[in-house]
């Protein structure tokens, strides 16, 4: 198995997603999985990091045109890399960003199962990070035209992925309530990290160190941390602030420290390497955060792992990470006095600091990636489950389904309980001549290819109406009808002599290898989630030299595009399944057959589509209609228009194949 990890940042660039991506690559490699990493770099290139192949996309830092060049290049390079590497799974590590819009789209386009870590969202990162006002998290999605536009982009990006990894209950609620993501796509796992094993036990000190580690963004409210610290009035306490990324805000905070008279007890350390951060955690006594928004908070796990008691705000995913009054105190955001009181309580009580610290140290083990990598191995296995229809069965655009995201169990439950009488299509006055013509061609092929001493397996036989016509006057020993509906099979047993019924799945036939001489698959492939799997099953059960007769309806390329678009727009597109999952054009059966060893013996067309002709044909004797239809279907015409349903189609309607197993 090959896993492609995509992250906007990767070592030597620092950051939580950077470190986590490297840890993921290392751990899955130890499990025998081949990881590849795709990230941004100074220029396009390929490198190796501890034996892991890393593809670098040019980050294009040119002014003004840089972002356009960066992401247009990312699209083209990512497309080429994925086509060449052919990963089994794509895992996007850096939350919803513009790179995830590209990676999710390409994953869907190429039919690669994918998962995205939803640890940060595009709307808040773009609109909330640069505002000092106390915006409501939910309001920012709809407070402006830009917010609504970015919300649509974010929803589009997320829906392209097979699964979404929600790192906290807060994130899961955001996905379902605000972004309207289907709950079936969401998998809830903590934001696991590799924990530092070289942590030190805490001892009583004369001078205490309070540590704050975060990105410099206005909604982190580092100013509230400074104000709470100023209220302590403790000369034997120092506040160390680690982070950066916003020089303007950093200057404002330094000025505030001077205004509060605490500049001698506050140290702005800036951005540092992961190893340096671990040293700072080990040297500190209390960890503090005043943020007004936090999806998860890896720094809280790192702080607890180092044995630090925590004082933080009760927002976002923090309550899922920090056990309140067991590993720390949680206060309401912007309650500076309450935060100062909780810091003072811990500063004055070494026993309480140690008690909270030891509990947090044990609690942090729940978030150790090394201990929980099996969670993701199970997810990868699930993503490879053929019972889940993903975006496309292969990278060939000609065999893409027009209905996407269907659950196999739900679809099969529908067919098991189906009451619809499909025999009506053979009796309808506007279609009976075409249907009879199709069945006569198949009957002629059947009598020419099948040895009457052998039995026939009919896949997707329904109520057996078509088969009863084909076998009328045919001295067959045994007929096996296979379908999901027990009710339909009861009709088959009464309708066809010498018949047996099998309740079964066309993609997993309950038939022994090389045991059948003739298989019928009439008007069935278009209803299946995975027609390739069914063709491979037919190949498996056929004896050498065995024959399969296949018929499928033909649609135009234009109709395929329009129907797919209409179903995407319709809110009820997955409410029922009595429509074709695949629309076949004249040549789109070829990629399916390419995956088998079948030799095509016969390829015929019947049922010429033309609205005017259809009206006339219903009034013609069958013999006359058959001759005209035979002549028209020999013309080198493909199917045009948008189908007979709209009366605007012109061309052949059915394709009939006779294929043989070597």
N, C-alpha and C positions, 0 to 999 in steps of 0.2 A: 504494500500500500504506500502511496505517495501523498503527503499532505503539504499543501501550499499555504504558508503563513504570510499574510499581507499586513504590514504595519507601516505607518507613516514615519516612524522613528525606529532606529535600531542602533545598538552599540557600534561606534563609540559615542553616539549621541545619547544623552541621558534622558530618563523619564521612566515612569512605571510601565507603560506599554512596551518600551524598548527592552527593558530588563526581562519582562514577562515573556516576550516573544522569543528571546534567546533561551530562556529556561524551558519553554515549550519545545523548541527545536531539540535541545539537549535530551530531554526526558523521553520524547517519542522516538528519538533515534535509538535510545537504549532499549526500547521495546521492539526493535526490528522494523520500524517505520522509517521511510525515507522522507526527511523534511527538506523543503526548499523555502527560502525567504525572499520576499519582494518588498523593497523599501525605497525611500528617496535617498539620494546621495548627491554629491557635487556634479557628477556626470554619469551618463549611461555606462554600465559595465557589469562585470561578473567577478565575484570574489569568493573566498572560502573563509568561514569563521568557525573554527574548531571542527572542521570536517563537514560543515553544512554549506551548501551552495547558496550564495546570496546574490540576487539580482538587484542592481541599483538603477533607479529611474532618476534622470536629471531633474533636480528641483528648480532649476531656472529662477535664479534670484534677481533677474534683471528688473529694474523699475518699470512700472506700468504694465508691460506686456508679459511679465514673469508668470503670473497665475495662468494666463491663457496657454502659454507655451508649456508650462509644467503639466497641466492636466490633459492637454491634447496629446502631448508626448506620452504621458502615462497610459492613456487609452490605447494608443497604437502599440507601445512596447508590451503592455500587459496582455493584449490580445495575442501578440506573437509568442510571448513566453508561455502562456497557457496552452496554446495550440501545439507548441513543440514539446513541452514537458508532460502534458496530459495528466495532471494530478487527479487523484481519486476524490479528493475533498479540498475545498478552499475554506480557510478560516481567517476572517478579518479581525484584527486585534485592536484597532484603535477607535472603536466606537463609530458613530455615524459621522463621517466627514466626507468631503468631496471625492476622496479616493474610494470610499466605500460605495458611492454611487456608481463608479466605474466598475469596481470589482464585482459587485452584486449583479449588475447588468450583464457583464461578460460571463459570469458563472451560469446565469440563467440561459444566456444565448448558446453557450457551449454544452449545456446539459450536465454541469458539474455540481454535485451536491455541495452546499455551502452553509456556513454558520458565521454569524457576526456577533461579536461581544458588544452588548449595549451597555457600555459603562459611561458614556457621555453622548449628548444629543446635539445635533447640528444647530437647532434653533437657539438653545440656550448659549452654546459656545459662541455663536455669532452675535447675538443680541444682548445677552445678559452679562457677558464678561466685561464690557466697557461702560457699564452704567453703575453709578454709585447709589441710585435710588433703590428703594426696597420693592422691587418688582415681584409680584406673585408669579410663581413658576408657571402656573396654568395660563395666566393672563398674557404672558409674553408670546405664546403661540398664536394668539389672535388679536393682539393689541395694535398691530399695524399691518399694512399691506405686505411689507417685507417678511413679517412673521408668518403670515398665512402662506406666502409663497414658499418659504423655507420649510414649513410644515409639510407641504405637498411633496417637496423634494425628499424630505426625510422619510415620509411614508412610502414613496416610490422605491427608495433605496432599500428599506427594510423588507418590503414585500418581495423583492427580487431574491432574497436569501431563503434557503430551505428552512433553516431554524434561526432563532434569535436567542442568544444567551443573555438572559437578564441577571444582573449581578446582585440585585436586592429586590425586596418586595416593592419598594418605592419605584424602581425601574419597571417592574412588571406592571404595576398599576398605571404608570405613565404610558406604557405601550398599549394597553387595552382601553384605557379611559380617554386619553388625549389623542393618541395617534390611530386609534381604532384598528389595532392589529389583531388578527385572529389568534385566540388563545392557544390553538393547536400548534402554532409555529413557535411558541415560547418555551424555552427550557431554563429553569431557575437554578443557577449555580453561583456560589460566591465568587468574588474576583480573586481566585487563588494566586498565591505568589510563593516563590522559594524562600523559606525563612532562613535567616542567619542563625547558624548553630553556635556561634562564638559570643553569645551574650553573657554579661556579667551580673552577678548578684548585687543588689543595691545595699549600700551601707549609709549610716547616719553621717551627715556632713554639717559643717558650720556654715558653708556657703552653698545655697541651692541654685540649680540651673533649671529654668523653665524653657522648654523647647517648642517651637512652632515651625512646622515644615509644610509649605504649600506653594502653589503657583501664585504669582502676584497678579491677582484679578480683583476688581472692586467688590464682587460678591463674596469673596473670601473674608471680607471685613476684618483685615489685619489691624485696622485702626481701633476696633473694639478690643482686640487683644492688648494693644498698647494702653488703652484707657483703663481696662481692668487691672493690668499690671501696675499702673500708676497709683491705684487705690490701695495697693498692698502696703506702701510706705515701709518697705523692708530693704535696708541697705545691704543686707547679706544675701540678696537674691539677684540673679542676672537673667535676662530674657534674651535668648538666641533665636533669631528668625532666619530660617533657611529658605531660599527660593529666589525667583527672579522672573524675567520675561516681560516686565513693564517698567522701564526706567522712570517714566513720569510718575507712576504711582509710588515707586520706591523713594523718589525725592520728596513726595508729599508725606510719606510715612516718617522719613528722617526728620523733616521739619516738625511734624506732630510730636515726635519724641522730645525735641528741644522745647517745644511749647509746654509740654507736660512736665518738663524738668527731670526726665528719666534717661537722658541721652548717655549718661555715664554707665547706666546699668543695662543698656540695650545694645546688642551687637547684631548688625546686619551682615550675615555671612555670605549671602549670594547663592548661586547654583553651584553644587558640588557633586562629585562622583558618588555612585552608590556605596562604595566602600567607606568613603568619608562620612556619608550619612549614617551608616551603621555605627561608626565611632561616636558620632554626636548623640545617637540614641543611647548608647552604652554609658556615656558620660552625664546624661541628663537625669533629672529627678521627677519631673512632671511634664506631661505633654498637653498642649492647649491648642484649641481651634475655635474660631468665632464665625466660621462660614455660615452663610445663609442658604447655601445649596451644596449638596454633596451626594452624588449618586451611590457611591460606595465608600471610598476612602481607604486606599491601600496603606497610607501613612499610619492610620489607627492600628492596623494589624501589626505593622513594623514596631510601633511604639509598645503595644502590649507584649510582643515577642521579646522586647528588651526589658520587660518588667516595669514599664512606666505606668503609673496611674494617669487617667485621662480626665480632662475637663473640656467638654465640647458642647456644641449646640445640638438640640434635638430636632434635626432636619434630615430630609432625604433618607438615605440608606444607613445613616450612622446608628440608629437604634438596632438595626440588624447586626451590626458589627461589634458595638460596645455594649456589654451587659450593664445596665444602669444600676448604680450603687453596689456593684460587685467588682467591676474593673475600672469604674470611674463615675463621674457625675455628668449628667446631661442637663443643660439649661435651655430655656427658650431663647431664640435668636434675638440679639440686640438688648438683652437684659444684662447690662454691664455690671451692675451692683451684685446680682446673683452670681455671676461668673467670678467676680473678685472674691466673694465670700467662700465659694467652693475651692478656689485656688489657695486661699489663706488657710482653710481647714486642713488641706493636705500638706501645706508647707509647715504647719505647726505640729503635725502628728506623724512621726516617722512610722509608727506601728501601722497606721491606716494606709500610708503609702505602700508599705511592704505587703500588706494584706491584699490591697487592690492589685498591686503589681504581680504577685504570685498567681492570683486568679486569672489575670489577663494573660500571663505567660502560657498557662495551660489552655485557655480559651483560644489563643492564637493558633494552636495546632490544627484547629478545624479548617484553617485557611491555607494549610501547607500544600502547595501544588504537588510536591513530590509524593505526599501521602495519598493524594486524590487524583493522580493522573489516570487511574483506572476509570474514573467517571467519564473522561473524554474518550478513552478507548471504547467504552460501551456506546457513547454517542456516535463515534465514527462507524461502529458496527451497525447501529440502527440506521444511520444515513445511507448505508449500503444495502439496506433491506429492500428487495425487489417488490415487497408489498406496498411500498410507498411510491406513488408516481411523482416524479420530480418535474423538472421543467421540460426536458426533452430526452427521448430514449437514446439519442446519439447526436453527434455534432452535425449531422446532415440536415440542413434546413428543410429538405423536402419531406421529412417524415415527422415533423413537429405536430403534436396534438393541437386541436383547436380548443379543447377544454383542458385546462391545466390545474394542478394541485388537487386532483381527486384522490380520495381515500379508497383503497381497493375494497376494504370490508364494506364500506357504505354503498359502493357501487354494486357489489355482489348481493348485498341484502335487497337492493332494489330489484334485481333480476329474479331473485328467488321468490319474491312476493308478487311478481308482475302478473296482471290480469289481462293486459291488452291482447287483442286478437290480431296477430300479424297476418293471418290468412286473408284478411280483408283486401290487402294489396293485390292479391291474385284474382279477386272478384270484382274489383272496382272497374266500372265501364270505361274509364279513361286510361286504365293501365293494364287491363287484362291481356290485351294483345301483346304488349311488350313483355310481360311476365311469362306468358306462354312461350313466346319466342325464345326467351332466355333459357327456360327449362328444357325446351326441345333441343337446344344446342348442347346443353349439359347432358341430356339423356343420350344423345347420339355419341358424345365423347365417352360416356360411361359404358355403353354397350361395346364400344370399340376397344377400350383399354382394360376393362375389368374381366377377370376370369370368374365365371359364375360359381365356381366351387369355393371362392373366397368370400368372407363376410365384409361388410362395409361399416365403417365408423363415420357417423355424421356429427361433426362438432357444431354446437349451437343449433340443434335441430328444431328448437321451439316446439310447436305442437305437431310437427311432422307433415304439414300440409304439402310443402314443396317436395319432400322426399316420397310421399305417397304417390304423387304424380310421376316422379322419375322412375319409381319401381313398379308402376302399374304394368302387369303382364311380364314382369321380370322374374324369372325363376331363381330367386336368391335364397341361399340357405339361411343366412343370419344377417340381421340388420341391428346395429347398436346405435342408439340415439343418445348423445351426450348433451346435457343442458344443466343449468343451475336450478331451474324451476321444476319441482316435483309435480305440480299441477299440470304443466305442459307435457311432462313425460307420461303421465297417465293417459292423456289423449293419444300420444304416440302408440302406446301399447294396444289401444283399441283400434287405431287407424291402420296400422301396418302389421301384416302377418309376419310370423317368424322374427319378431322384433324383441330386443332387450333394451332396457333403459339404464343409463348410468348418470347419476348426479355427480358432476365433476367440474373442475376448473380447466378451461382451455389452455391456460398457461402452465398447468402442472397436471398433465393427463394421467389418470389412474390406469395406465395400460403398459404392459411389458414392452421392453425393447424389441424391435424387429419382429413384431407379431401381427401386423396388419398389412393387407395388400392394397386396400383402397380407402382413402379418407376424403370425405366431402367437407368443405368449409365454405358454405354459401352465405353470402351477406353477413359475415360474422366478424372479420378482421377489423372493420371500421368501428365496432362496438367495444373493442378490447383496449385495455390500458397499454399493453405491451405486445403488439402483433408479432414482433421479432421473436419473443419467447414462445409464442404459439407455433410459429413456423419451425422453430428448432425442435419443439416437442413432436410435431408431425414428422419431421425428419428422423427423430429418434425411434418412433414406434413403427415406421414403415419398414417392411422387409426390403432387402436389396431388389431393385427393379419395381418397387411399389409405386403407386400413382396417387396423386392428390389433385382433386378438381377444386378450384378456387374461383369464386366470383365476388367482385367488389363493385360498388357504384363509382362512377367517375364524376368528379366535380372539376370546375374550372379553377385556375389559379386565382382569378379575381374573386370567385365565390369564397374560396378558402380564406383569403385576406379579409373580406367583408364579414363573414360569419365569425371569425376569430375576434375581430374588432367589436362586433355587436355583443358578443358574449362577455367581453371584458367590460363593456359599458353597462351591461345589464346587472342589476343588483341580485337578480334571481338566477344567475347563470349556473349555480351549483345546486339549485333547489330540486332538480330532477335530472334523470339521465337517459330519457327516451330519445336521445339524439346521438348522432355519430360523434365519437371522440376524435377520430381521425377522418380527415377529408382527403381522399386520394385523387391526385391528378393523373394525367396519362402516363407519366414516367415515374411517379413517386413510389410505385411498388418495387422498383428495381433495387433501392438500397436495402429493402427487407430481404429480398431474395439473395442479395450479395452475401448475406451473413449465413447462408446455407450452402449445401453441396448440390442443390436441386438443378436438374437439367430441364429447361422449358421445352416441352414437346409441342404445345399448341398455345397460341395467343389469339383470341378472337374478340370481336366487339359486337354488341347488339344494342337495340333500343336507341335509335337515333332521336336526339332531342331537337324539336323545333315546334314552337307553340301551334303554328298553323297546321303542321303535319299531324300533330297529336290530335287536334280536333277532327281532322279528316279521317285519321286512322281508326278512331273509335267506331266509325260507320262503315269501314271496309271489311270484307270477308277476311278471315285470318290468312288464307293462302296468298291473297293479293298483298296484304300488309307485310307478310313475311318476305316476299320477294323484293318489295320496295326497301324494306329495312336492311335486307342483306346487301343490296346494291349501295345504299347510302353509307353503310358502315365500312364499306371497302374503300371509300374515298379517304385520302390522307388529311383528314380534318381532326383537329383537336377540339376539346370542349371549350366553348366560350360563354361569356355571360355570367349570370348569377343564379342559375338553377331553374328547374321546371317549376319549383314552388312559386317563383315570381313570374313565370312565363317569359323569361328573357334569355333562355339558354339555347345554344346552337351547337350540336356536335354529338359524339357518341356518349351513351349513358352507362353502359355496363362493360366491364372487362372480364373475360372468362379465361382462365389459365388451366392447362394440364401440365403438371410438373412431375418429374420422376426422380426417385432416389437412385443414385448409381449402384 
